Amino acid sequence: MVTSGGVRRRVGEPAPGPRGPAPGRGAAADRRRDKGVHYHPAVRDRWFSRSVARRLPRLLVGLVLFGLGIALMAVAGLGLGPWEVFHQGIARRTGLELGTVSILLGVPILAMWIPLGEPAGIGTVLNIVLIGVATNVAMGVLPVPHDQITQLAMMTLGVVTIGIASGMYLATDLGAGPRDGLMTGVHRRFGWSIRRARTGLELTVLVAGFLMGGTVGLGTVVFALGIGPIVQWALGIFDPSGAVARRRAASRGPVPVPLIDFLEEPGE
């Protein structure tokens, strides 16, 4: 008998080689790796994990409320957030409904993620459809205000509703909306800060929307100043441990950015 590496074997018996991959999950993972197939953990968690079904109801409620908030601001007539000014400008030029424009633009914006390498989730797809549909339905039933106090109340309620809905939506961590993903994709692809990417994109669509007839006003200012703090407060309720915020911050690379920098108009 010969002892090699603590293992006893007979004379003439070949030494054991390195252990092959364990059967089952390990072997399958090796085969996927050999074929160049890789699964991003965040993508898998946003499409195929068992927790998706548990998080889905909150996502759906958040998206519907987001659409309601947009409708409240649009009916109030005192100004919208940058992307909705853009949508409204196109809607007035084409005769389409505001929510319909949002849906139609969501598809090409999502296609822009491909060269940017931004991972999508089930929340990304639902975002495109549900917010636009909810906006159209709500605008069809909300009463048009005829005095400034009612306009201010509806506009304020719209901003608060969007902020709370965004906190609900973000806390599910089931994928960014097309416009939010475009911003983070630009950040990671070109090395821009979140603030610079957001400012560049939103100023562009704001000016373009205004030139096409979109409403810019007090609501636009209130939205810009108020949406971040409201979303941060809402995330403290729906994600009290801060786990989602840490994952989102980590996914944006090694450059540290304040939490408030990536809580802007997240449901879009």
C-alpha positions in Angstrom: 0.0 0.0 0.0 1.2 3.5 -0.8 0.1 6.6 1.0 -0.3 9.8 -1.2 -1.7 13.0 0.1 -3.2 11.1 3.1 -5.0 8.7 0.8 -4.1 5.0 0.9 -3.9 3.1 -2.5 -2.5 -0.1 -3.9 0.9 -0.3 -5.6 0.4 0.4 -9.4 -3.0 2.0 -8.8 -3.1 5.5 -10.5 -3.3 8.5 -8.2 -6.7 10.0 -8.0 -7.1 13.1 -10.2 -8.9 16.3 -9.4 -12.5 15.9 -8.5 -14.9 16.6 -11.3 -18.0 18.8 -10.9 -20.6 17.6 -8.5 -23.7 16.2 -10.2 -26.8 18.3 -10.3 -26.8 22.0 -9.8 -23.0 22.3 -9.8 -22.6 20.4 -13.1 -25.3 22.4 -14.7 -23.7 25.7 -13.6 -20.4 24.5 -15.2 -22.1 23.6 -18.4 -23.7 27.1 -18.6 -20.3 28.7 -17.8 -18.7 26.6 -20.6 -21.3 27.8 -23.1 -20.8 31.4 -22.1 -24.3 31.6 -20.4 -24.3 33.9 -17.4 -27.3 35.0 -15.3 -27.1 38.3 -13.5 -28.4 37.7 -9.9 -30.5 40.9 -10.0 -32.1 39.8 -13.3 -32.9 36.4 -11.9 -34.3 37.8 -8.7 -36.6 40.2 -10.7 -38.0 37.5 -13.0 -37.7 34.0 -11.6 -37.4 34.0 -7.9 -40.1 32.7 -5.6 -40.4 36.1 -3.9 -41.6 37.8 -7.1 -45.2 36.6 -6.5 -45.0 38.0 -3.0 -43.7 41.4 -4.2 -46.0 41.7 -7.2 -49.2 43.1 -5.5 -47.3 46.0 -4.0 -45.7 46.7 -7.4 -49.1 46.7 -9.1 -50.6 49.1 -6.6 -47.6 51.4 -6.8 -47.7 51.6 -10.6 -51.5 52.3 -10.6 -51.1 55.0 -8.0 -48.2 56.5 -10.0 -50.5 56.9 -13.0 -53.2 58.4 -10.7 -50.7 61.0 -9.5 -49.7 61.9 -13.0 -53.4 62.4 -13.9 -54.0 64.6 -10.8 -51.2 66.9 -11.9 -52.3 66.9 -15.5 -55.9 67.8 -14.7 -54.8 70.4 -12.2 -53.1 72.2 -15.2 -50.3 73.8 -13.1 -47.3 71.9 -14.7 -45.9 68.4 -14.8 -42.7 66.6 -14.1 -40.1 66.8 -17.0 -41.0 63.5 -18.7 -44.7 64.2 -18.5 -44.2 67.6 -20.0 -42.6 65.8 -22.9 -45.4 63.3 -23.1 -48.0 66.0 -22.9 -46.3 68.0 -25.7 -46.4 65.0 -28.0 -50.0 64.2 -27.0 -51.1 67.7 -28.0 -49.3 67.5 -31.3 -50.6 64.1 -32.2 -54.0 64.0 -30.5 -53.1 60.9 -28.5 -53.9 60.5 -24.8 -51.2 61.3 -22.3 -50.9 57.8 -21.0 -50.9 56.4 -24.5 -47.9 58.5 -25.4 -46.1 57.3 -22.2 -46.7 53.7 -23.3 -45.6 54.1 -26.9 -42.4 56.0 -25.9 -41.6 53.4 -23.2 -40.8 50.8 -25.8 -38.0 52.6 -27.8 -36.6 54.0 -24.5 -36.4 50.4 -23.2 -34.6 49.4 -26.4 -32.0 52.0 -25.7 -31.0 49.9 -22.6 -29.5 47.3 -24.9 -26.3 49.1 -25.7 -26.1 50.5 -22.2 -26.3 47.0 -20.7 -29.0 47.8 -18.2 -30.8 44.8 -16.7 -34.6 44.8 -16.8 -37.2 43.0 -14.7 -40.9 42.2 -14.7 -41.5 45.6 -13.1 -39.9 47.3 -16.1 -42.5 45.7 -18.5 -45.4 46.3 -16.2 -44.3 49.9 -15.7 -44.6 50.7 -19.4 -48.2 49.5 -19.6 -49.8 50.1 -16.2 -48.8 53.7 -15.6 -50.0 54.8 -19.0 -53.3 52.9 -18.7 -53.9 54.2 -15.1 -53.2 57.8 -16.3 -55.7 57.5 -19.1 -58.4 56.0 -16.9 -57.9 58.5 -14.1 -58.0 61.5 -16.5 -61.3 60.3 -17.8 -63.0 60.3 -14.5 -61.3 63.1 -12.5 -63.3 66.4 -12.4 -61.7 69.5 -14.0 -61.0 72.1 -11.3 -62.4 75.6 -11.8 -60.6 77.6 -9.1 -57.0 78.0 -8.0 -57.4 76.4 -4.6 -58.7 73.2 -6.1 -55.9 73.2 -8.7 -53.3 73.7 -6.0 -54.8 70.9 -4.0 -54.9 68.4 -6.9 -51.4 69.3 -8.0 -50.1 68.8 -4.4 -52.0 65.6 -4.0 -50.5 64.4 -7.4 -46.9 65.0 -6.3 -47.5 63.3 -2.9 -49.2 60.4 -4.7 -46.4 59.9 -7.1 -43.8 60.1 -4.3 -45.6 57.4 -2.2 -46.2 55.2 -5.3 -42.6 55.5 -6.2 -41.6 54.3 -2.7 -43.9 51.3 -3.0 -42.6 50.5 -6.5 -38.9 50.9 -5.6 -39.3 48.7 -2.5 -40.3 45.7 -4.6 -37.0 45.9 -6.5 -38.5 44.2 -9.5 -36.8 46.4 -12.2 -36.5 50.0 -13.0 -38.9 51.9 -15.2 -37.6 52.7 -18.8 -36.7 56.3 -18.1 -35.1 55.6 -14.8 -33.1 52.8 -16.3 -32.0 55.0 -19.2 -30.6 57.5 -16.6 -28.7 54.8 -14.7 -27.5 53.2 -17.9 -26.0 56.5 -19.0 -24.4 56.8 -15.6 -22.7 53.4 -15.8 -21.9 53.5 -19.5 -20.3 56.9 -19.7 -19.2 57.5 -16.1 -21.5 60.4 -15.6 -22.7 61.1 -12.1 -26.4 60.2 -11.4 -27.1 63.9 -10.9 -25.5 64.9 -14.2 -27.3 62.1 -16.1 -30.6 63.0 -14.6 -30.2 66.7 -15.2 -29.1 66.2 -18.8 -31.9 63.9 -19.7 -34.7 65.8 -17.9 -33.7 69.2 -19.1 -33.6 67.9 -22.6 -37.1 66.4 -22.5 -38.5 69.3 -20.5 -37.4 71.9 -23.1 -38.6 69.7 -26.0 -41.9 69.1 -24.3 -42.4 72.8 -23.5 -41.7 73.7 -27.2 -44.3 71.2 -28.2 -46.9 72.7 -25.9 -46.4 70.8 -22.7 -47.4 72.6 -19.4 -44.5 73.9 -17.4 -45.4 75.8 -14.2 -45.6 75.7 -10.5 -46.3 72.0 -10.5 -43.0 71.4 -12.3 -41.1 73.3 -9.6 -42.9 71.6 -6.8 -42.3 68.2 -8.4 -38.6 68.9 -8.8 -38.1 70.1 -5.2 -40.5 67.7 -3.5 -40.4 64.3 -5.2 -37.0 63.3 -3.7 -37.8 63.8 -0.1 -41.2 62.2 -0.4 -39.8 59.1 -2.1 -37.1 58.9 0.6 -39.8 59.1 3.3 -41.9 56.5 1.5 -39.0 54.1 1.2 -38.4 54.4 4.9 -41.9 53.0 5.3 -41.9 50.3 2.6 -38.2 49.3 2.9 -37.4 50.1 6.5 -34.2 48.0 6.5 -32.8 50.0 3.6 -31.9 46.8 1.8 -33.3 47.9 -1.6 -31.5 51.3 -1.4 -28.2 49.6 -0.7 -28.7 47.2 -3.6 -29.6 50.0 -6.0 -26.6 52.0 -4.8 -24.2 49.1 -5.2 -25.5 48.3 -8.7 -24.4 51.7 -9.8 -20.7 51.0 -9.5 -18.0 52.1 -7.1 -18.7 55.8 -7.3 -20.6 56.8 -4.1 -23.7 58.8 -4.6 -26.1 60.2 -2.1 -29.3 58.3 -1.6 -31.3 61.3 -2.7 -29.6 61.4 -6.1 -31.3 58.3 -7.4 -34.7 58.7 -6.0 -35.9 61.0 -8.7 -39.0 60.1 -10.7 -38.2 56.4 -10.3 -41.4 55.0 -11.5 -40.9 56.4 -15.0 
